[in-house]
Amino acid sequence: MADLPTKDDILRWIEDNPTLASKRDIAKAFGLRGADRVELKRLLKELEDEGHLEKRKKTYRDPERLPPVTVLEVAGPDDAGDLFARPLEWHGEGVEPRVLVVPRASDPALGAGDRILAKLAPVRGEGHNYEARLIRRIGATPRRVLGVFRKDAEGGRIVPIDKGDGKEWTVAPDAMHGAKDGELVEAEHAGPKGRMGRPRARVVARLGDPSGPKAVSLIAIHQHGIPHDFPEEVLEEADRMKPAGLSGREDLRDLPLVTIDPEDARDHDDAVWAHADDDPKNPGGHVVWVAIADVAQYVRPGSALDREARRRGNSSYFPDRVVPMLPDRLSGDLCSLHEGVPRAVIAVRMQIDAEGRRIGHRFVRGLMRSAASLTYAQAQAAEDGAPDAQTAPLVADVIHPLFAAWRAMVGAREARQPLELELPERKVELSEEGQVVAVRFRDRLDAHKLVEEFMVAANVAAAETLTAKKSPLLFRVHEEPDPMKLDALRETAQAAGLTLAKGQVLHTEHLNRLLDQAAGSDEAELINMATLRAMTQAYYSPANLGHFGLALQSYAHFTSPIRRYADLIVHRALISAHGWGDDGLSRDEVERLEQTATHISETERRSMAAERDTTDRYLAAYLSDRVGAEFAGRISGVARFGAFVKLDETGADGLIPMRNIGREYFVFDAKRQELMGADTGTVIKPGQRVTVRLAEAAPVTGGVALELLELEDEPLPGPRPRGGAGGAPRRKAAQAKRKTAKAKDKVERKGKAAQSARKVTRKRR
């Protein structure tokens, strides 16, 4: 009689063998016969009831994993040219997995919208969760393309603006929709391939001059499908809104709450105030108020405004415009905490002890009147002893108490040890005509940190309050890094002469020690970027899985309901939990919280991609008149087609294609994330200093092509002539170097496999 496996053993087997997941396969794997199979059936049923497994016909699978064969919809290539797809059937509670399509030479060309049946293999340590091999294409939805229309004798053609899409589209004369030569157009697939094997398209929208300064963000908006025009019924509903009064609210109008925002802020959705706590039980403590615009007062569940806000998920911010989640009547008026104007808010009063710990809090639904609308620079200057006419009357009673409370909270933050990444934020500055005049790195003032710390504290208070009241809500979740990604970070650190502890439960304090080691060195930016890449992506979920990066057990977004739908959900939950009115969380909303979480996590990623693409295009436009100039930078990544470089001056990212790297053939090692010269053994890897020449900057696509001139302040060694002296020894040395690296990888893989097997054996015992 064989030893029965534990539930963990069964789950581990199914995870490692997704194609052998029937009861018979599992019984065979663990050597179970007779009565033991009855016990196995009982264990499988328990796992199914507990939600760990899902029975599909005669096989079991983890609902948080995709089946080994599934239907995918192709999303199209990314900036690097890799083809990604999304599963059409996903039953998990977490974020929908990302699937990389790995084509074979015999596979047909696939494009966005194609539906395929594919065989999946899970992967770890990558920017995706699965790799897919095509079984067959089963259908397609009309693919859309954004590009520049070029008129010709047979109608026209469309040149796509995507960096990873070099294929032109043919447009028949009757499908031009009046497009003019050189215009930016949106088109959709229209039938079989035409002349020269180009796909056919019909123009569905004309978007104007692609070189116009206002077209840059417009391209990203259309390319990523971000809704930007409000339906008429939504605008009419917003225009009917009237300012909220004091009825049913606590009067906060005498509190000197102030807003502190960037100079170019389009709205003011949070206000703060602090003062010394007069409670004798809290000596040396502080009281901090955070007041947030009461968007729920105006956006009621199920209304046209609500449906549109949920569809958008969040606001999208570009250098020249904002695509808001709410119409301007709300985002720029009724829900914006303008100076001297009564505004409806949901506020939290927090007690902070002398060590900066929050020891108590309460939420109120109130009416406030902002004492001042300040910028970060104004608040900082006033604290530093240089107030202006607006801040001078506020220094004693508002500015100094705010900073005093923040300095106390810094101590508690340091004890908590959230992840302290130092990643400079770029700011693209435009002229009134929309031309790029400068690219700067934003200043990081104490005033920024003050507001951020207050907002984090308010978000935690909201999550804890709703959890204590057993109210449904959406948490902001950030899970622990994948072990494979941590291994990659560890290798990057070792290559830079730094260490990241291994063999212990990882906490943010361990990563902060690594970042401290790198601080002030040439490797600082590399280590910060590598640490960021090792992190998982945050998302929204009805389940509380904690926030690793902030080192918090419970976290929810409460502080920006003007621009994030998640915060509006939390506001409604607070209204319901406190019995403040009939505009709280509805039953329908509670039932579809999981769907809402998935949707707004996707819209957030969509906006981030659009904002990143827009910045890339503006940077390419800024660099376009400097082609041929030399720049200093650092290798930020490598791929099979070249190396990526981040330029010091602007922070722009550029690609050195393989043809522009030296005069020899370079081999890509995915495991080590490096390129190695076949003749010289020259290694190119992230973190190395380089000097490059700007070969091309394409504003329409945002592409920046570079040529490598120097590596670590030395010119690249060229290959010796094949028949020349010294050529053969150098090639042999390079080959030996590659052979040694492969052997080392093989030993490491065997060691990890043996270690994993020993763990399973110990567990069974």
Buried (B, 14 or more C-beta within 10 A) or exposed (E): EEEBBEBEBBBBBBBEEBEBBEBEBBBEBBEBEEEBBEEBEEBBEEBBEEEBBBBEEEBBBBBBBBBBEBBBBBBBBBBBBBBBBBBEEBBBBBBBBBBBBBEEEEBEEBBBBBBBBBBBEBBEBBBBBBBBBBEEBEEBEEBBBBBBBBBEEEBBBBBBBBBBBEBBBBBBEEBBBEBEEEBBBBBBBBEEEBEEEBBBBBBBBBBEEBEEBEBBBBBBBBBBEBBBEBEEEBBEBBEEBEEBEEEEBBEBBEBBBBBBBEEEBBBBBBBBBBBEBEEEEBEEBBBBBBBBBBBBBBBBBEBBBBBBBBBBBBBBBBBBBBBBBBBBBBBBBBBBBBBEEBBBBBBBBBBBBEEBBBBBBEBBBBBBBBBBBBBBBBBBBBBEEEBEEBBEBBBEEBBBBBBBBBBBBBEBBEEBBBBBBEEEEBBBBBEEEBEBEEBEEEEEBBBBBBBEBBBBBBBBBBBBBBBEEEBBBBBBBBBBBBEEBBBBBBBBBEBBEBEBEEEEEBBBBBBBBBBEBBEEEEBBBBBBBBBEBBBBBBBBBBEBBBBBBBBBEBBBBBBBBBBBBBBBBBBBBBBBBBEBBEBBBBEEBBEBBBEBBBBBBBBBBBBBBBBBBBBBBBBBBBBBEEEEEEBBBBBBBBBEEBBBBBBEEBBBBBBBBBEBBBEBEBEBBEBBBBBBBBBBBBBBBBBBBBBBBBBBBBBBBBBBBBBBBBBEEEEBBEBBEEEEEEBEEBBEEBEEBBEEBEEEEEEEEEEEEEEEEEEBEEEEE
